Structures are given as C-alpha cells and as structure tokens.
Amino acid sequence: MKVTVDRLGHHGDGIAIGDEGPIYAPGLLPAEVATGDLDGDRLTNIRIEMPSPLRVKPPCPHARTCGGCQMQHAADPFVADWKEGIVRGALAGQGLTATFRPMVTSPPGSRRRATFAGRRTKGGALVGFHARASDLLIPVPQCHLLHPDLMATLPGLEALVHLGGSRTTELHLTVTRAIGGADVSVAGGKPLDAETQLQMARLCEAHGFARLTWNDETVAMRAQPMQRFGRALVAMPPGAFLQATAEGEAALVQAVALAVGPARRMADLFAGCGTFALALAERADMHAVESDPAMTNALGKAARMADGLHRVQVETRDLFRRPLDADDLGGFDAVVIDPPRAGAEAQARLLAGSHVPVIASVSCNPATFARDARILLAGGYRLDWVQVIDQFRWSTHVELVGRFARVKAPD
C-alpha cells in the first residue's frame, strides 16, 4: 500500500488519509510518500519512497532501535513548530488563543534523570531502554540524550542487575544525577539477604553511587543526594519529582518569575520539593503546598537551612481532595500551580472565584492546561502569554508555562 503523510499526530506518528479513516505510520513526516503493509489502521514494514526535506540523519547511533527518542529523524525547527502547534491546537479546542514567547529547548546530553530497564543474562546483565512498543531491551552505550554522569553509571547498574536481578524478571532502575553522586532506585529486584545487602553497599562505594533504594527500602547511602533550588540545598527523598534537565528547570523558573513579577506573597501549589518555592523565596514570602509529606519535610528543612530567603511556610495537603478555596487564597499576590498531567480542574475553579491577581500555570499536558485555562478565563482572567519549554528533547512530550492576570472581579 502506498500513502502520502498529511500531518504528524500528537504521538509523533505520521498520519495519512485512507479510504476508511486515518492511517498511522510511525517514523514518517508530513508530505513523505511511503509504502507498507496495512495492519488495522497502522502501516508496517514501511519503505520511504519520497523523503521529506524535514528529515535529518538521527545524531544517535541507537535511534533506529531504541524507543527512548521518537523525533530524532526530524529537523529541530520543525519539531519546535510542531510542539508549539500542539499547544495552539489544545487552546483552539477550548476556543482560546494566546501570544507565544520564544521556545527554550534543552541541549543534547542534558537529561539528568532516566529509568532504565535491566535484565540478568547468562553471561552477565543487560541495561538499556526498550525498543518502541516492544519488550526487546536495547543497550545504549552511546546515548546522545543522557547527561554524561548518567552514562557513567551504566557499569554500576549492570553490576546491580547481575547481583540482585534474575533471568525471569525485569528490573526498573531510576537514576538521578545529584550533588554527592547518582541517586539510584531499583524496583522489581529480588529480596536481599544481609550478605547481598553488604555487597550492594560495596558496589555503591566502588561506583560512587550516593544512595541505593531497593524495592522502596534504602539499603546503602554513601552520601545524601542533594539538589540545589535557588540558594537552598534539598535532601531529596527517594523517587521525589525533579525536572528532567537543569536547563529546563532554569527556563521554567525564569518563565514563572517573569509571570509573577514583583509579587511579595505567593502560593506554590503542587510544590514538590520546592523547585519554584525555594527559587522565588529569594524575593517573596512563599506558602508551598504539596501532598507528599516526605517532599514537604525536605522543602521545609531546606528553607530553614538556607540563607537569604524570605519566609517559607509549608503545608502538606492533597489539592485534589482539598483544593485551596477563596479564603485560603486571600492575601496572595500571585499563585504558581504545577499539577500532574491530569491538571487541576477543581483547584482551577476555586482560583477562578478568587481575587488572586496573577497565576503562573506550569503544565506537562496541553489538553488539561487548555481545559483549566478556559475555566480561569470564564472567571475573569486573561491569558497573557504561553511559553513552551522543551526539556524532553527528541520526544513527543510538551511542557509549558502560561501567565494569567485578573481583569474582572469574580462573580
């Protein structure tokens, strides 16, 4: 079957128009002509007959086999326009438009957190990423996405898998670059006896791992893994959320700081360990709200230990079950909100009924951002601008910051 790609879908697949509906063609770009076998609504065994001028040679030697990156075959300017277009389309679906600030894209070799798959083999261990939509495990010794410090952990991760894995189950190894060394968290490993745990501790020392968490239990800690947010150093709990790249985090913080302007008293909702709260506390009083007590404890301790910060209050609260109401929000000059992919519809409705002058909304899901934006605009806000922050380079993932300003008193 021969197809001509009409456009790119949100998951990075080329979409052609077939007789019975859309045909999805992985790895193809707009205007490309290709042949292949139709399997349901997907084209398989694809052969490109006429490549697009947007197509480039993937910089990474693993691009054709590894499923970690979906967009290395497309020129960077096209990917940037496509990601911005996803946000524009989500807003248009809610009847909204926006002014866009210039996109910021993280450079290659900057990803500071990754989850590898690992499996013990007859002769040792295999650590890498899965092929796209497959259980096949691909080693990635020349990955162009990950920070060199993460790449340097691969021999140690293989040793962990060989020691604590099995040939019948797969391990998931989350590795985070931290001050003090790599922070490693492993899920799916076999139970550790005292001798194996001692061997794990020796392995961490040999490979310079700061901490090893095994099946949710910290089994070795050579140094407390730390992250710097502004002037504060945060002792991160195992598995705590962290922005994917330092460059992406800096761009998000800069955009949020621009959005809130000279506000002197702010709330940071879904605050995590303080990415925004601790950076903004250098110039304003902050009230940070997060549901995970381990993260709020880490944030509060970091704020107390840091010099030169304004007052930082910390509240452990589930904002899905108990969003801040108009009384809670009274007195804040600005609110920063960074919910998970599901967005924060209930909190958006209460913000729409509040008197908060400015809202800086951070989102990793354009669809729920647009839904919540419509609620805010219906409550008397305007959407001043949106900025896409592409810290997940070569992926289909889109992050953004939007600034909302109140122009009409709530009903």
N, C-alpha and C positions, 0 to 999 in steps of 0.2 A: 504494500500500500504506500502511496506517495502522499505527503502532506506538506503544506506551507504553514509555518507558525504565524499566528496572528498576533499573539501577545504573550507576556510572561505572567504566570499565576503567582499568588502570594507565597507559595511554597517553592518557587524557583523553577517550576516545570514550564516548558513551552506549551502553549495551548493552540491547537489548530481547530478549525471548524469542520466537523464531519457531517455526514448526512443525517445522523441520528443524535447529534449533540457534540459537545466539546471532546476533543481527543487530547490527552495529556502525554507529553513527550519529554521525559527527563533529559536535562542537559542541553536542550535546544534553545535558541534565541529567536527573537522576532525576525520575521522575513526569511528565515532559513528554510530550505527545501530539503526534505529527508524522506527516506523510505524505511519501512519496517513492517513488523507483524503486529496486527491489532489484537490485543488481548483485553476484551471488555472495552473500557474507554481509555486504555493505555497503549502506547506504541512501544514495542520491544524490538530487540535486535536492530537498533537504529543505525542507519548509514546516512551520513550527511552528503547530499548531492550538491547543494549550493550553500556554502557557509556565509554567515553574516559578517560584515565589516566590524561588528561589535565583538566578534570572537577574538580572544587572545590565547596565547600559549600559557597554560597554568604555570605559575612560578614554582610550585611544589612538585617534586617527583612522585608524591603519593596521591596526587589529585584524582587520578583516574580510578583508583581502587578504594581509597579511604572515604568514608562517609562523613568526616568531620567538617568539611567545607563543601558548600553547594555551588558557589558562584565564582570560582577561580577562572573559569573559562570565559568570563565576561569582562569587558573593559571597565575600569573603575568609574569613569564618569557616567557610564550607562547604569551601573549598579546604584550609584548615588541618586540619579534621577528616578530610577525605579523605586527605591525605598521612599524617597520623598513623595512619589506618586501614590504609594500605598497609604500614606498618611492623608494626602489630599482626598483620595477616594473614600477613606473611612469618614472623614469630615463631611464630604459631599453626601454620603449616605444618611447623615443626620441633618442635612440641609444647611451645613456650615461651610464657611471658607476661612482662610487665615493668611496672614503675611508670614513668610518663612525666612528665618535667619539662616546664614550660611551653615551648611552641614560640617560637622567635625568627624573625621574618621580615624580610628586608632591605627597605628602603623603595623606592618608585619612584625612578628616576633615579640608581641607585647602582651599576649594573653597570660595572665598571672594565676589563673585557676582553671583546672581541667579535670574531668573524670575519665579515667582510662578503664578499659576492661582488661582483665588478666586471667590467664588460664594456665595451669600447670601442664607441662608436656612430658613425654617420656624422657627427653634429654635435658629438661630444664623448665623454662617458663616463657610465656608469650604475653607481652603487654602492648596494647595499642588501642585503636578505635575500630568500630565495626564498619564494614562496607555498607553502603547505603541500602536500607531495607533488608538487611541480611544479618545472620548470626556469625558470618565469617569475620574473624579477627585479623586486622591488618596492622603489623608493626609500622611505626612512623619515626624511624631514626633521623630523618631529615625534615621534620615538620617545620614549615615556614610560619605557622600561626603562633606557636607557643613561645613564651619567653625562654631564653637560653637556660635560666635557672631551673625551669620546669623540665626542659630536655635533659639536664644533668641528673635528674632524679631517676631516669629510666633504669639504669643498672640496679639501683637500690630497690625499685619497685619490683623488678624481676626477681630479686632475691627474696623479697617478702612473699611473692606469689609462690615461689618454689618451696618456701618454708611453711607457709600457712594455707596454701591452696590445695585443691585436689583436681584430678583429671576429669571429674564428672560435674563440677560446678564452676561457675564463673564468678570472679571477684570484681567488685567495682571499687576503684581506687581514686578518691578525690584528693588532689594535690593542690595546695595553695602556697604561692610564694609569700613569705613573711619575713619580717625582721627577726633574725635568730635562726633562720633555716626553713626548710619546707615543712609545712603542716600537712600530714598525711592521715586520711581517714579511710578505712577499709570496711566494706560491707560484703557479707557472703563468705567470709573466711571460716575455717573450721575452729571449734573451741580450742583455746590454748591452755596447755598444762603449764606448770611452773617452769619447767626446763625450756619449753618453747618460748615462753614469755621472756625468759632471760636471754635467749638467743635473739629475740626481736629487739630487745634493748641494745644488745651489742651491735646488731645490724644498723640501728638508728645512729649509734655513735660513729660507726665506720663510714656511713654515707652522709653524715651531717644533717639528718632529719631533726627538726626541732621537737616535734611531737608525733606520736603514732597513736591513733584511736582505732581500735579493732572491734568491730561489731558493737559500736556505741560505747565502748569502755576504753579509757585512756590507759594504755599498757606501757608506754615509755614517754618520757619527756626530758630531752637534753637541755632545752631552753624554752621559755614561754614564747610562743609565736605572737608577734605584735604587728599591728597595722597603725600607720600614722594618719589621723584625720585632723588636718589643720595643725594646731600646736599640741594636740593630745596624742598620746600613745595608748592604744587599746589592746588589752589582752583578749584576743578573740576566743570565744567558746568554740569547741569543735563543731564544724558544719555551719557556722554562722555565715549569713549572707555577706558577700563582698562583690563590688562592681568588678567586671571581668578584666578590665585593664586600668592601670594607673592613669593613663592618658584619657580614657573615657570618663573615669571618675572626676578628674580635674575639669573636663569640659562640662560635665553635669553640674558640678558645684559652681562653676563660673556662670553658667546659664541661670541657675537658681538664684545666685547672688544678684545678678542683673535684674531678675524678675522682682525680687522682694525690695530692692532698692534700699532706702535709708530706714526701713522699719526697725524699731527698737525693741519690740517684744513680739516673739514669733512662736508658733507651734509647729513641730515637725511630726507629722503623722505617718505611721509605719516607719519609724525612725531607725530600725535595725540597731546596729552598734554605734550609730552616730555619724554616718558619712556626711550628712548635711548639718545636723545639730551642732556638732563639735566645730566644724569649719565656720559656721555662721555665729557661733558663740563668741568669736573674737570681736564682734561688733554689736551684738544684741543679746538680750535675755532670751533664753530658749526653754520651751516646755516640750520634751521629747516623749512620744507615746509609742509603745511597741508591746506586742502581746507576749513575746518570749522573755521570761524572767532572766534567763542567762544573758541575753543580749542587753536588757535594760541594766542589769547589775554591772556588766562590763562597761557600758556607756557612762553610768553614774560614777564608777570608780575612776575612769579615765578623766572625767571632767574635774573631779576633786583633786587629782594629782597634777593637772596641767596648770601652767602659769598664764596669766594674762587673759583669762576667759571671763565673760560676763556670767551671770547666774544661770545655771543649768538645772532645771527640775526634770525628773524622770518619773514616768508613770507606766506601770505595767497594766495594759488594758487591751482587750480584744475589740478592735474597732469594727469588726463585722457584727458582733453581737451587741456592742455598746458604743456606737459612734458618739463623738462629741456633739452635744446639742448647742443651741444658741447661747444658753447660759455659760456652758463650758468655754465657748469660743469668744465670749465677750472680753474685750480688752486687748485682744491680739491685733497688732498692726498688719500681720501677714501670716499666712499658713503655707507650709510646704507639705505636700502629700505625695507619697511614693508607694502606691499599693502594689500588690502582686498582679499577675496577668488578669485576674478576674475583675480588676478595677475596684471601685469603692462607691457603688451606687447609693447605698444607704447614707454614707458619710457625705457624698456629693449633695444629696437632697437637704441635709441639715446645714451644710455650708451655704447652699442656695438661699436658705432662710436666715442666714446670719448677717452681721454687719461687718464682717472681715473685709478690709479694703482691697487686699491683694492676695491672690492664691498662685503659688508656683506649683504646677502639677507635673510630676515626673511619671512616665509610663513606659512599660515594655510591651504594650498591646494597643495599637492604634484604634482598634474597634471599640474597646472598652473606654479608652480615652475620649473618643468622639461621643460615645453614649453619655458619659459623665459630663462632658463639655456642654452638651445640649441642655442638661439639667441646670447647670450653672448659668447658662445664658438665659434660660427661661426664668431664673430667679433674679435677674437684674445685672448680671456680669457681662462684660465683653471679652472676647478673646483677642488680646493684643498681638501676640505672635506665637509661633511654634518654631522650635529648632530640633532637627533630627541629630542625634548623637550615635554614630555608627561605631560602637566599640566591639561589635561582633563581626569583624571584617570577614568578607567572603562567605557570610551566612545569609539566611533569609530573615534573620532577626532584626527588628526595628525598635529603637528606643528614642524617646523624645522628651522635651520639656516645653510646657506651654504656660504663658502668663495670662492670668485673668484679673481684671480690675472691675470693681463695682462702680456702676454708673447710675444705678437706680436702687432706691431703698427697697428692701424686701417687703412683700405684701404682709 
